[in-house]
Amino acid sequence: MATKEKRGTTEPGPAWRAWGRALLGGAVMAVALGTGNALGEALVRALDLDGYPAQLLPAALVSALAVPVVLALRTGRPGSGRPLGLGTPASAAHGFARGLAVTTVCAALVLGGGTAAGWVRWSGPDPAALVSFLAGNALVAVLLEALPEETTLRGYAWASLRDRFGGVLSALGTTLVFLLVPAVSTVVQAGVAQAVGVDAPPMGVAPAGQDPVAYPVLLSVFGLTLIAARTAPGRAPLWAAIGTHVAFLSVNRVVFEGGRRDAGWSAHVSPVRAAILELGYLAATAAVFTGARLLASRGRAPASGPRTAVSGPRVRAAAAWLRPVLPSGPRATASGGRRVQPSAATTYSVGVWAGGGSGLVPPVRVLSRASAPLPGAGSRGRPGTAARRNPGTRRR
């Protein structure tokens, strides 16, 4: 079944095509990650770089290889139902800060509970070293992992599946593609490294030093959390996922790897308890984003009957903290019909970033039978003619 456009709606294409596009997004990320790391290592050696520049160069290469390809793929489909979710450049900082804040607060609460329970013992903090590490790590994390992975996976792959399937299947499918990326990238990196004459890490489903069973489990929960961030209400939802990604990497590298990375602060915790704490704050983060989406959906839903004086204020009070990021627009028509309109999270397509225009998704007006115009309402005759007609007069 081919994709058809009619009056602002898009009929889904065949399932195999949606899965093919999702896998293509994962392949772009895997190739960019493996190639960027291998070529980056070769350039670091050729330029005799050391320290932070040696980390930054491969990261920049990964983003430079992945992001433009995905932007071209998505903007090349004018009939695509959903944009990547990058929003406008002005809203990117707000979305990034939202993801960063929610994840950091959830991590602080869960790790604070673990500390109170005696699971975590902290080293003495070095504020200057900690701030320096967080700033440097954030830039590398954005370029190497967060920006390219979110754009290719929670952006292109998820949108491709969501054009065809429901939310649950799209989330699970995107997470499955996410699990395939690390293994495929090691194969790509090994091939490119051999071609350019540098060493490459061993191929496998998990990075060196990671448990081959625990790593996929953690990656699955992490992937679903990123889907929750990407589908939460607000402008630039993909940047909310990017902020969540950066916060997760920063917290883990400080708390669980701070001593090895000279982060200025670290914690001592057993591997089992560390896994429980990681999964715990990821679950809390996903719950916050999911709850925000449910509240926003409830607040936007048209009333099926008379609005009570109790439910309306409760919904508005519960969602008050989301007011700055909730999509705005007409809720319902006065006649009882609904105006189906994309939320502010998906109003702007990736064309804004690629220079191809806003690519607004046109609204579709859905009228119920009760809201259909009465006969003669659209007549161009004198106003009130039907009202003044004698009820007893028979029409000929």
N, C-alpha and C positions, 0 to 999 in steps of 0.2 A: 504494500500500500504506500503510495507516494505521499509525500508531505504536501498538503494543500493549504492555501491561505484564503480566507473568506471573511471579510468584514472584521478584520483585526484578530481573528482566531487562527490557531494553527492546529491542524489535525496531526496526530502523531504518525511518524513514519514507521517502517518495519523495526522490530525489536533488534534484529541483528545489526542494523545500522547504528542504533543507539549504543549497543555494546561495543561495536567497532570503534566509535568515536571515543568512548570512555577508555578503552585500551590504548587508543592512539595518544590520549593525554598522558597516560602512565608511561608509554614508550618515550614520549618527548622528555619527560622528567628523568627517566632512567638513563637515556642517552646523554642528556645534558649533565647529569651528575657524574657519570663515569668519565665522560670526555673532559669536562671541566676540571675534575680532580687530577686526571693524568696529564693533560696539557698544562695545567697550573703548576704541577710539580716540575715539569720540564722547563717552563719559563722561569720559575724560581731559581732553578740551578743555573740557567743561562744568564740570568741577570744578577746572580749572586745575592739574592735577597735573604733576609733573616728576620726573625721576630714577627711582629704584627703584620708587616707587608707581605710576608710569606703566607700568612693565613688569609689575608684579604684578597689576594690575586685569584686563587682558585675559586673563592666564593663569588667574586664578580663575574668570572667566566661562566659559572653555572647559570646565574640569572641572565646573562647576556645571550646564552644559548637557548634557554627554555622560554622565557617570557615573550620575546618577539614572535616566536613560532606560534604560540598559542593565541596571541592577539590576532595574528594573520588568519589562523584557522577559524576563529569565531567570527571575525568581521567579514570573512568570506562567505558566511551563511546569512543572507539577509532575512531569510524566513525563520531563523532560530527563535524559539519561544522565550528563552531566558538569557539575559546577559550574564557575564561572568560575576557580576556583583561588585566590581571595583568602585562604582559610584562616581561622583565627581571628584576632581582633585581636592576641592575645598573640604569635602566630607571625609576624605581618607584619614586625616589626623584624628578626627572624632571617632571613627570606627576603630582605628588602631588602639587608641587610648581606652576605649570601652573593653575590648578584648583583653588588653594588658591588665586593666584594673580588676575585672571580674576574676580572672585566673589568679592573680597575685593575692587578692583578698581570700579566696577559697584555699589557696595553698597555705597562707599564714594561719588561717583558722585550724586547718587539719594538722599542720605541723605543730601549732601551739598545743592542740590536744594531745599529740604524741609526746611532746615535751612534758606536759603535766602528768602523763601516765608513766613517765620514766623511760620511754623508748628512745628518746633523742638526747644526746649530750653535745653541747655546743662548745666550740673553741672560742677563744677571745677574738673579737672582731677588730679588724684594721680598717677603719672607715675609708681612708684615702685609697688603699689598695682595692677595696670592695667597689667603690664608685668607678675607679679606673677600669676594673675588670668588667663590670656590668655595661659600661658604655662601649668598650671595645667588642665585647661578646655580642651585644645587640646588633651591631652593624654586620658582623660576620654571619650571625644567625639569620638575619633578614635575607642577605644575598645568597647564602649557601643553601638554606633550607626553607625558611618560612615563605618568602616571596615566590620562588619558583614552584615549590610543592603546592602551595595553596592555589596559585594561578592555574597550574596544570591539572590538579586533582579536584579540590573542592570548588574550583572555578570551572574549567572546561569539562572534565570528566563528569562531575556531578550535574552540571547544567545539561549535558548531552543525555544522561539517563533520565533526568527529571522532565525533559521535553516529552519523554515517551512513557515513563512509569510513575508510580506513586512515590511518596516520600520515603517510606520504609525501604523499599527495594532499591531506590536510588542511593540511600545512605549506606546500605549494606554492600551494594555493588561498588561504590566509590572506595569504601574501606578495603574491599578485596583487592582492588587495583593498587591501593596504597601499600598493601602487604607484599605485592609482587615487585614493587619498584626497587627496594634495596638489593634483592638477589640479582635482578637483571642488571642493575648498575655495576655490580662487582664484575660481571662478565664483560660488560662494555669497557670498564676501566682496565681490566686485565689486557684486553686486546689493544686498546689505544696505548697503554703503557709499554707494551712490547714493541709497538711501532715507533715510539719516540725514545725508547731506551731508558725508561725509568722503572723503578720497582712499583709493584701494585700489591694491595692487601689480598689475602686469600679469598677465593670465591666462596659464597655460602648464603644461607637465608638470613643470617644475623651477622652484624659486624664482629670483628675480632674482639674477644673478651666478653661478649654477651651470651647469655644462656639461650640456646636455640629453641627452648620451649617458652620461657618467660618473656623473651623479647617479642615474639608475635602476639602474645596476649596483651602486653603493654601497648604495642603498636595498634592493636585493634581498638582498645578503649580510647587511646589517644585520637585515633581517626574518627571515631564516633563523636568524641567531644568537639573536634574541629567542625564536624558537620553541624552540631548543635549551635556552635558560634556563628557559622556561616548562614544558617537559616533563622537566626534570631532577628527580631525587628530592629529597624534602624537603617540609616543610610550607609552606604559602602560596607555591606555585610562581609564581603571577602576580606576587607581590612580588619574586621573584628576577629576573623579566623587567623589572620597573620599576627595580630597582637597576642592572641591566645597561644599561638605556636612559639613566639619569642619568649613569652612569660614562662611557658613550660620548660623550655631549654635553659633559660636563665636560672630558674629556681633549682632545677636538678643539678646544673653544673656548679652552683654555689653550695647547695646543701650536701649533696652526695659525692661531689668530685672537687670540692673547694680546695682541699689540701693538695691534691695532685696538680690542680690548675693554678695555684697561687692566687686564689680569688679573694683573699683577705678575710674569709670566714668559711667555716665548714661545720659539719655535724658528724657525730659518730653514732651510727645506727646499724643494726644487723641487716643482712641482705633481705631476709624475709620481711622484717618490719618496714624496711625501706620500700619494698614492693607494695605492701599494704597502704602505706602513706601516699605513695604516688597514685595508685588506683583510687584511693579515697578522695584526694583533692581533684582528680580529673572527673570523678563521678559528681562531686559537688559543683564543679564548674559547668558540666553538661546540664545538671538539674536547674541551675540558675538560668541559663540561656533557654532551655526548653520551657521553663515556667514563664519566662518573659514572652515567648512566642505564643503560648496558650492564652495568657492574659490579653495580649494584643489582639489575638483572633477573636476572643470573647467580646472584647470591647468594640470590635468592628462589625460583629455579626448583626444583621438586621433583626429587629424584634419580630417574633411570630405572633405576638398579641399585644395587649396593652402593657406598657412598661410600668412595673411596680415601683413604688417609692423606695423600696429597700434594695433591690438588686442593682439599680443604676448607680447610686452613690457608692455601693460596695466595690463595684467593678472599677469605677473611676478612682476611688481612693487606693485600691490595691495596685493600680497601674500608674499612679501619680508619678512615681520615680522614673517611669519610662516615657513621660510626656515629651521630653525634648527629642526623643529618638523615634517615637511612634509615627508611622506614615500618616500623612494628612490627606484629606480629600473628601469628596461627597460620600456619605455613608449610605443613604438610601433615597429614593425618590419619594416625593410626597404622596404619590398614588399607590405606594406599596411595593413597586417594583424595585429591583436592585440595579445599581450601576456597577458592573464588574470592572475594576480598575486596578492596574498593577500597583503594589505598594511602593513606598519611596525607596525601599531596599532594591527594587528591580527596575526602577524607572529609567535609569541611565544605563546604557549598554557600554561595552568596552570601546565603542566608537569614540566616546569622549576622550579616552586616553590615547587612542590610536589616531585621532585627528579626523575621524570619519563622521562626526556629528553625534548628536545625543541618541539617536535611534530609539525614540520613545515607543513603547508598546501601546498601540491605540486602545482606548477603552471600548468595551462592548456593552451595549445597553440591553438588558434582559428584562422584558416586561411580562408580568403575570397576566393571566386572562382578565382578572379583575381590574388591572390598570390599563387595559387597552382603551384607546380613544373611542368615545361614543359616536354612533352614526351621526353625521352632520356636523361633528365638532370641528372638522377641518374645512367646512364649507366656506367659500369666499363671499357668500351672500350677506344680506344685512344681518347684523348681530341680533340675536334674540328672536329670530324668525320662528324657530321651532318652539320656543317657549310661549309665543303669542298665538300659536295655532289652536283653533278650537278643538278641544278633546273629542268633541262629538263628530267632527268632520271626517269622513272616510276618505282615505287616500285612493286615488284612481291609478 
